[in-house]
Structure formats: structure tokens, C-alpha cells
């Protein structure tokens, strides 16, 4: 009876992991042979693991990744894709996030650029890093809304604190002057301190022309290119193509 009350008190204190672990200990006969210190250590470990799992799940949900199920363990490195598993794993396991590096992923449509970006970001979430995903073609409209409702400044501060920003489909559609200026603010806040992943069909040598304004383009690219890792994907599209429907032969009228 006393232990039941203790379990409820742990739940009231929001120590759900310890409460569950204590409840499990009460149903295991062998636990009585363990010392108080050993049992307490197991309770604390369970609480730490539960909180860690919840935090990782929350980070992944907040990231809004296009492919939240993408995992670096499932990366397709078959011949002809221009992708080496050793290179990807070396980056994923390295200190690129803490060092504020940029990852540039280019290649033709369907080559798996967005998937690779999401896989790197998803693994970063699993390691406890915050992530935010944004498709660049939709950024202009979102920025206009934020300027209109006076939330842009607050959002910019929040984005600057996010450890990894994923900018997907960079260079796919034109940008106006306001979006160009806002993009510089976003990139400048991250320069040399926060990590960024950029995917693009457009080769890097054409990014300056895409940005448009020479002064702003120089400033953005200077910040992006300071410390970067590049993946250039090749090969046919990985997207499943619709199967052609066989036409039934027309009956012979004779």
C-alpha cells in the first residue's frame, strides 16, 4: 500500500520513468536481493532514458521534415549515384552541427536530395539537435505572412537558435527583393555558428545569378561557402514511375 502511494507521488512529480520502473520492480521477485543503491540507480536510469526518448520525439515532430522516416542507415549507395556511405556516415557522426558547417546537396530531380537532407537532419534529431525544415519556393509567401502579422522578428530569433536549418529546393523558383533580403538575414544569423543543409537542382555555379542582386548574392554565398560539405548526386530518378497500362487487343470483327 505504501509503495502504491509512492508510485502515485512519483507520477504527480512527473517522474513517469521512475514510477514505471518502481512498479516493474515490485512485480519482479529477484529485486529484493538487490541493494538500495542498485535499485535506485535502475530507477534513475529509466527516468533519464524516458525523458531522452520524449525529447528526441519532440525534436523530430518540431522539425516538420518532408521525409521524417528517412534514416542514414537506409541510404542507397549503389553504383552510379555519386554517393559514398563512408562519406555520409563520417559527416553524420562528426561535429558538423556543433561547428556550424553547411551541407550542400545538388543533383537532378528525383536523385534523392531531399531524402538525404532529411536523413541527416533526422539523425541529428536522434542525437538531440533541433531542426527546422523549409522549402525555399514556399518561403516567400510564409515571410510575407510573418511580416504582415508582425511575427517575423520573433520567428527570426527562434530560427537563429535552431541548430540545423534545412533549405530544400533552393533555386527552383525566382525570389523577390523582400525574400532575398530576408534570406540574407536568415543566413547571416547562422554564419559560422549554426548548421544549414541546402538542396538544389541548380548547380552551385549558377546560385549567384539566381539570387539576383549581386551585392546580396556575394554576401549570402560568402557565408554559405565558408565551411561546407558537398554531395553531388547522379543517376536516374528514384521516384517510382507509374506503370503503363496494357491495352487489350481489339476483337477481330470478322
C-alpha positions in Angstrom: 0.0 0.0 0.0 2.8 2.4 0.9 4.7 1.7 -2.4 1.5 2.3 -4.4 1.3 5.8 -2.7 4.9 6.3 -3.6 4.3 5.5 -7.2 1.4 7.9 -7.4 3.6 10.6 -5.8 6.3 10.0 -8.5 3.7 10.4 -11.2 2.5 13.6 -9.6 6.0 14.9 -9.7 6.1 13.9 -13.4 8.7 11.2 -12.8 6.9 8.8 -15.0 10.0 6.8 -15.8 10.8 6.2 -12.2 7.2 5.4 -11.4 7.1 2.7 -14.2 10.4 1.3 -13.1 9.4 1.0 -9.5 6.1 -0.6 -10.5 8.1 -3.2 -12.5 10.5 -3.8 -9.6 7.6 -4.7 -7.3 6.5 -7.4 -9.7 10.0 -9.0 -10.0 10.8 -11.4 -7.3 14.6 -11.2 -7.7 14.6 -7.4 -7.0 14.6 -8.0 -3.2 18.1 -9.4 -3.4 19.5 -6.1 -4.8 20.8 -3.3 -2.7 19.0 0.0 -2.3 21.7 1.8 -4.3 21.3 -0.7 -7.2 17.6 -0.4 -7.3 17.8 3.5 -7.1 20.3 3.5 -10.0 17.9 1.5 -12.1 15.0 3.9 -11.3 17.0 6.9 -12.3 18.3 5.3 -15.5 14.7 4.5 -16.5 13.7 8.2 -15.9 16.7 9.5 -17.9 16.0 7.2 -20.9 12.3 8.0 -20.9 13.0 11.8 -20.9 15.6 11.4 -23.6 13.2 9.4 -25.8 10.5 12.0 -25.3 12.9 14.9 -26.2 14.0 13.2 -29.4 10.4 12.5 -30.4 9.6 16.2 -29.7 12.5 17.4 -31.8 11.6 15.3 -34.7 8.0 16.5 -34.6 9.0 20.1 -34.4 11.4 19.7 -37.4 8.5 19.1 -39.8 10.7 17.1 -42.2 9.4 16.2 -45.6 10.6 12.6 -45.0 10.6 12.1 -41.2 11.1 8.4 -41.8 14.4 8.9 -43.7 17.4 7.2 -41.9 21.0 7.4 -42.8 21.1 3.6 -42.2 18.9 3.1 -45.2 20.9 5.3 -47.6 21.1 3.9 -51.2 24.8 3.9 -52.2 24.6 1.7 -55.3 27.0 2.4 -58.1 26.1 5.4 -60.3 24.5 7.6 -57.5 27.7 9.5 -56.7 27.2 8.8 -53.0 29.6 7.0 -50.7 28.3 5.5 -47.5 31.6 6.2 -45.7 31.5 9.9 -46.6 27.8 10.3 -45.4 28.5 8.4 -42.1 31.6 10.3 -41.5 29.7 13.6 -41.7 26.7 12.3 -39.7 28.9 11.1 -36.9 31.1 14.2 -37.0 30.9 17.6 -35.4 29.4 19.5 -38.4 26.4 20.6 -36.4 28.4 21.9 -33.4 30.9 23.6 -35.8 28.1 25.4 -37.8 29.0 23.8 -41.2 26.9 23.9 -44.3 25.9 20.8 -46.3 25.3 21.4 -50.0 23.4 18.6 -51.8 22.9 19.0 -55.6 21.7 16.8 -58.4 18.9 16.2 -60.9 15.2 15.8 -60.0 14.4 12.5 -58.2 18.1 11.8 -57.3 17.3 11.8 -53.6 18.5 15.2 -52.5 15.6 15.9 -50.1 15.6 12.4 -48.7 19.4 12.6 -47.9 18.9 16.0 -46.3 16.0 14.7 -44.2 18.1 11.6 -43.3 21.0 13.8 -42.0 18.5 16.0 -40.1 16.6 13.1 -38.7 19.8 11.6 -37.3 20.7 14.9 -35.8 17.4 14.9 -34.0 18.2 11.5 -32.7 21.4 13.0 -31.3 19.4 15.7 -29.6 19.8 18.6 -32.0 16.9 21.0 -33.0 16.0 21.1 -36.7 13.7 23.2 -38.9 12.7 22.2 -42.5 11.7 24.8 -45.1 11.0 24.5 -48.8 12.5 27.7 -50.4 9.8 28.0 -53.1 7.2 28.5 -50.3 9.4 30.7 -48.2 8.4 34.0 -49.9 4.7 33.5 -49.1 5.5 32.5 -45.5 7.7 35.5 -45.0 5.0 37.8 -46.4 2.5 36.4 -43.8 5.0 36.9 -41.0 5.8 40.5 -42.0 2.0 41.1 -42.2 1.2 39.8 -38.8 4.3 41.2 -37.1 5.8 37.8 -36.2 8.8 38.0 -38.4 11.2 39.3 -35.8 10.2 36.7 -33.2 10.4 33.9 -35.8 13.9 35.1 -36.9 15.2 35.0 -33.4 13.8 31.5 -32.9 15.2 30.3 -36.2 18.6 31.7 -35.3 18.6 29.4 -32.2 17.7 26.3 -34.2 20.8 24.2 -34.6 20.1 22.9 -38.2 18.1 24.7 -40.9 17.1 22.6 -44.0 16.5 24.8 -47.1 15.0 22.4 -49.6 14.6 23.1 -53.4 16.9 26.1 -53.4 16.9 27.9 -56.7 13.8 26.1 -58.0 11.7 29.3 -58.4 12.6 33.0 -58.5 12.6 35.2 -55.4 11.6 38.8 -55.0 13.6 41.6 -53.3 12.0 41.2 -49.9 12.6 37.4 -49.8 16.2 38.0 -51.0 16.8 40.4 -48.1 15.2 38.2 -45.6 17.2 35.2 -46.8 20.4 37.2 -46.2 19.2 37.9 -42.6 18.5 34.2 -42.0 21.8 33.1 -43.5 23.8 35.8 -41.7 22.3 34.7 -38.3 23.7 31.2 -38.9 27.1 32.1 -40.3 29.9 30.2 -38.6 27.7 29.2 -35.6 24.7 27.2 -36.8 24.5 24.4 -39.4 22.5 24.6 -42.6 21.6 22.0 -45.2 20.7 23.2 -48.7 19.4 21.0 -51.6 19.2 22.2 -55.2 18.8 21.1 -58.7 20.6 24.2 -59.8 24.4 23.8 -60.0 26.3 25.8 -57.4 28.0 28.0 -60.0 24.5 29.3 -61.0 23.4 30.3 -57.5 24.8 33.8 -57.7 22.7 34.6 -60.8 19.6 33.0 -59.2 19.8 35.2 -56.1 19.8 38.2 -58.5 21.2 41.2 -56.6 25.0 41.0 -56.9 25.7 42.5 -53.5 23.3 40.3 -51.6 24.4 37.3 -53.6 28.0 37.9 -52.7 27.1 38.2 -49.0 24.9 35.1 -48.9 27.3 32.9 -50.8 30.3 34.1 -48.9 28.6 32.9 -45.7 27.4 29.6 -47.1 30.7 28.6 -48.6 32.9 29.3 -45.6 32.9 25.8 -44.3 30.9 23.3 -46.4 30.5 19.7 -47.3 29.2 18.8 -50.8 27.3 15.9 -52.2 26.6 15.8 -55.9 24.0 13.1 -56.6 23.8 11.5 -60.1 21.8 8.7 -61.8 18.2 8.2 -62.8 15.2 9.3 -60.8 14.5 7.2 -57.7 10.8 8.1 -57.7 8.5 5.3 -58.8 7.1 5.9 -62.3 3.5 4.9 -63.0 3.2 1.6 -64.7 1.9 1.7 -68.2 -1.5 0.1 -68.7 -1.5 -2.7 -71.3 -4.2 -2.2 -73.9 -6.4 -5.2 -74.5 -6.3 -6.2 -78.2 -9.4 -5.3 -80.0 -11.6 -8.3 -81.0 -11.4 -9.3 -84.6 -14.7 -8.2 -86.2 -14.6 -10.9 -88.9 
